[in-house]
Amino acid sequence: MHNEAEVRRVIAFLNDALAIDPDWVKAMVEHRPYCNKGIEDHPTIQAVGSDEAGGPAAGFIGLLNGIYGVRPGTTCGYIGVDCNGDFLNSPDYKILKFVYTPDDSKAPPADVIKNLGKTVDMVPAATWHD
């Protein structure tokens, strides 16, 4: 499923949209509606388990990454987001760019991602990309 050239074209498209309207793109990335257990357990769609507010959730980047698969040994996809702040704890962060995260990039173990209790489809690239 992973085709680096195709993923890079999608990333370029996302960066074009980001340049046009960063607030809209940020809102799209942040919108993560609750989903059912089937989506949460899907082998490539990035979703996170239940948090204090409700059931599992998945968003736009998690769905896009589901198309291209996950990097070996992780639940992280190839499309990541580079931010200028702590997007998990601060509403004031800005998306700087979308990035390609190669197979050998640093990423948290799959169980860490699934158990954070927050939607984290941006965490691997924003925090661990090279």
C-alpha positions as CSV (number, residue, x, y, z in Angstrom):
1,M,0.0,0.0,0.0
2,H,2.9,2.4,0.7
3,N,4.1,4.3,-2.4
4,E,6.5,7.0,-1.3
5,A,6.1,9.1,-4.5
6,E,2.3,9.1,-4.1
7,V,2.5,9.9,-0.4
8,R,4.8,12.8,-1.1
9,R,2.3,14.1,-3.8
10,V,-0.5,14.0,-1.1
11,I,1.8,15.9,1.3
12,A,2.6,18.5,-1.3
13,F,-1.2,18.9,-1.8
14,L,-1.8,19.3,1.9
15,N,1.0,21.9,2.2
16,D,-0.6,23.8,-0.7
17,A,-3.9,23.9,1.2
18,L,-2.0,24.9,4.4
19,A,-0.5,27.9,2.6
20,I,-3.9,29.0,1.3
21,D,-5.8,28.6,4.6
22,P,-3.9,27.4,7.7
23,D,-6.8,27.9,10.0
24,W,-9.1,25.7,8.0
25,V,-6.4,23.0,7.6
26,K,-5.8,23.1,11.4
27,A,-9.5,22.7,12.0
28,M,-9.7,19.8,9.6
29,V,-6.7,18.1,11.3
30,E,-8.1,18.7,14.8
31,H,-11.6,17.3,14.0
32,R,-11.7,13.8,15.2
33,P,-15.2,12.4,15.6
34,Y,-15.9,9.3,17.7
35,C,-15.8,6.1,15.7
36,N,-16.8,2.5,16.4
37,K,-14.6,-0.4,17.5
38,G,-14.2,-1.6,13.9
39,I,-12.4,1.7,12.9
40,E,-10.5,1.7,16.2
41,D,-9.2,-1.8,15.5
42,H,-8.6,-1.3,11.8
43,P,-5.0,-2.3,10.9
44,T,-4.0,0.9,9.2
45,I,-6.5,3.7,10.1
46,Q,-5.0,5.7,13.0
47,A,-7.5,5.9,15.8
48,V,-7.2,6.1,19.5
49,G,-9.0,4.3,22.3
50,S,-11.6,5.7,24.6
51,D,-10.8,8.8,26.7
52,E,-12.6,10.4,29.5
53,A,-15.1,12.0,27.1
54,G,-16.3,9.0,25.2
55,G,-15.4,6.3,22.7
56,P,-12.5,5.9,20.2
57,A,-11.9,8.7,17.8
58,A,-10.3,9.1,14.3
59,G,-9.6,12.0,12.1
60,F,-8.6,13.2,8.7
61,I,-4.9,12.4,9.0
62,G,-5.6,9.0,10.5
63,L,-7.9,8.2,7.6
64,L,-5.4,9.4,5.0
65,N,-2.6,7.4,6.7
66,G,-5.0,4.4,6.6
67,I,-4.8,4.5,2.8
68,Y,-1.1,4.2,2.7
69,G,-0.5,1.9,5.6
70,V,1.6,2.1,8.7
71,R,5.4,2.1,9.2
72,P,6.8,-1.3,10.2
73,G,6.6,-1.9,14.0
74,T,4.4,1.1,14.7
75,T,0.8,2.2,14.3
76,C,2.1,5.4,12.8
77,G,1.5,6.4,9.1
78,Y,3.7,8.1,6.6
79,I,1.9,11.4,6.7
80,G,2.9,13.5,9.7
81,V,2.4,17.1,10.9
82,D,5.2,19.4,12.0
83,C,4.0,21.9,14.6
84,N,5.6,24.8,16.4
85,G,4.2,23.8,19.8
86,D,2.5,21.2,22.0
87,F,-0.7,20.5,20.2
88,L,-1.8,18.1,22.8
89,N,-1.8,20.7,25.6
90,S,-1.9,24.1,23.8
91,P,-4.6,25.4,21.5
92,D,-2.1,28.0,20.2
93,Y,0.2,25.7,18.2
94,K,0.5,26.2,14.5
95,I,0.9,23.6,11.8
96,L,4.2,24.4,10.0
97,K,4.0,21.8,7.3
98,F,3.0,18.2,6.5
99,V,5.9,15.9,6.4
100,Y,6.9,12.4,5.1
101,T,7.8,10.1,7.9
102,P,10.1,7.3,6.6
103,D,10.1,3.7,7.9
104,D,13.2,4.4,10.0
105,S,12.0,7.5,11.7
106,K,11.7,7.5,15.5
107,A,8.2,6.7,16.7
108,P,6.7,5.7,20.0
109,P,5.7,2.0,20.3
110,A,2.2,1.1,19.1
111,D,0.9,0.5,22.7
112,V,1.9,4.0,23.7
113,I,-0.1,5.5,20.8
114,K,-3.2,3.4,21.5
115,N,-3.2,4.2,25.3
116,L,-2.6,7.9,25.3
117,G,-6.3,8.5,25.7
118,K,-6.2,11.4,23.2
119,T,-6.2,11.4,19.4
120,V,-2.6,11.4,18.4
121,D,-2.4,11.0,14.7
122,M,0.0,14.0,14.6
123,V,2.2,13.0,17.5
124,P,4.7,10.8,15.7
125,A,5.7,13.3,13.1
126,A,5.4,16.4,15.3
127,T,7.3,14.9,18.1
128,W,9.5,12.1,16.8
129,H,10.3,12.8,13.1
130,D,13.9,13.3,12.0
